[in-house]
């Protein structure tokens, strides 16, 4: 009898790395927001991303795909992220990270709703329950 060995999925490693780096980013954002204005933090945040982008361009020999949709959505993602982090830095200047970060951390709810409405993706009952629990967590964490 042969049993399949469970392996740690690659996507899960990436997600855990994301959680680590974003968690560190949130912590550093709070410390920086006490010393710099939201606009300055956004500018410095963007400049801090440049070495990462340049490091990714090296193996690609500086060539990006010219797919119009990819370019458009990539730039729109950058604009949305920039505006969102500007709001995040401004909120951190006024409130504790322990309140702001969980509140802004429910952004996937908007993503899921948009995917449901625009892309016609389906949600099961467990996913819907998870969204409701995420929204309830905002109330609990902000008390």
N, C-alpha and C positions, 0 to 999 in steps of 0.2 A: 504494500500500500504506500503510495507516494503522497506526501503532503506538500503543499506549496508553502515556501518560506515567505513570511511577511517581510517586506523591505520598506524602509523609510522613503516615502515618495520624494522625488527631487523638488517638486513644487512646494512641499512642506518645509524643506530646508530653506528655500528662498523666502517663504512667508515668515519663518522664524527670524531669519536675518533682517527682514523688513521690520518686524516688531522691535528687534533690538535697536536698529539704527534710528527708527522713528521715535522710540522711547527715549533714546539719548538726545535726539533732536528736540523733543518736547521739553526735556529737562534743561538743556542749554538755552532754549528759547526763553524760558522763564528767567534765568539768570541774566541773559542779555537784555531782555525787555526792561529790566530795572535800571540798566545803564544807558540804553539808547532808545531813541524814538522808534515807533513802529515803522516809519518810512526808512529810517537808517537801517533798522534790522532787516527789512525786506531787501534793500540794496546789498547789504553785506551777505545775506543769505544767497542771493542770486550770484554774487561774485564767488562765494564759496562753492557753488555748484559747477563753476566753469572748469576747475581742474578735473572733476569727475567726467564732464562732457568731453574734454580734450583727451583724457585717458581712453575713452571709448572710441574716439575718432581715430586714434593711432592704428589699431588693428584693421580698421576699415579704410586705411590710407586716405582719410579725409573725404571719402565719397559717401554721400547720403543717397538713398533712393529718391527718385524724383516723382514718386506716385503722388498725384495731386491730393487725393484723400488723406494719405498718410501725413503729408506735410501740413495740410489744413488742420487736421485733428491734433497733430502733435503741437502745433503752435497754439491752438485753442486750449489744450491741456496746460500748456505753460502759462497762458494768461489766467486761466481759472485757478491754477495753483498759486500764482503770484498774488492775485486778489484775495484768495482764501487765507494765505499765510499773513498777509497784511492785516486782515481782520483778526487773526489769531494773535499776532503780536500786540495789537491794540487792546484786545481783551485781556491778555496776560498782564499788561501794564496796570489794569484796573482791578483785577481779581486774581485769586489764588490759582495756581496751576492745577490744584486738586479739584477745582470746580470747572475751569475752562476746558481742560483737556478731555475729560469724559464727555462733556457736552459736545465739543466739536468732533469727538470720536464716533458719534453716531451718523456721520456723513454717509456711510454706506446705505442708510435707510433711503436717502434721496436717490442714490444710485439704483437701488432695487426698484423703487417706485417708477423711476424713469425707464428702466429696462422693462418693467411690466407694461407700462402704458405705451411707450414708443416702440420698443422692440418686440412686444408681445411675448416676452418670456413668462413662463408660468411659475407660480409659487405653490409649494405644498403647505399643508397645515403647520408642520414643524417650523418651516421658514417664516411663516406669518407670525407664529407664536414668538419666535426669536426676535422679530422686529418689534413686537409689542413689549417684550421684556427689555429690549435695548432702550426703548422710549421710557419705560418705567424706571430704568436705571438712572436716567438723567435726573428725575425727580428725587430719587433716593440719594444720589451723590451730591446734589446741590443743597441738601438740608443742612 
